[in-house]
Amino acid sequence: MKNDGIVWKISTFVLAAALAICLFTGEARATQTHMRNALTALQTARTQLGLATRDKGGHRAAAVNYVNKAITEVELGIRTGAQ
C-alpha cells in the first residue's frame, strides 16, 4: 500500500512537469512576438513604398519586391516555428 502512494506522487509530478513543459514551449512557439512584429513592420514598409512616387529609377519597385520576399520568409518562419 505504501508503494501506491509513492507511485501516485511520482506519476503526478511527472504529469505536472510534462504539462508545464508543453505549456511553456507551446506559448513560445505560438506567440513569436519578434517575428510577428517584423511581419507588421514589413507590411507597413510595403504600404509606404506603395504610396511613394514612382520616379525612383526602378529602386522603389525593387524594394517592394524585396519586402514581399521578406514577408514570405517571415510568414514561413512563423509557420515553421509553430510546428
Helices and strands as residue ranges (DSSP letters): H 2-31, H 33-51, H 59-81
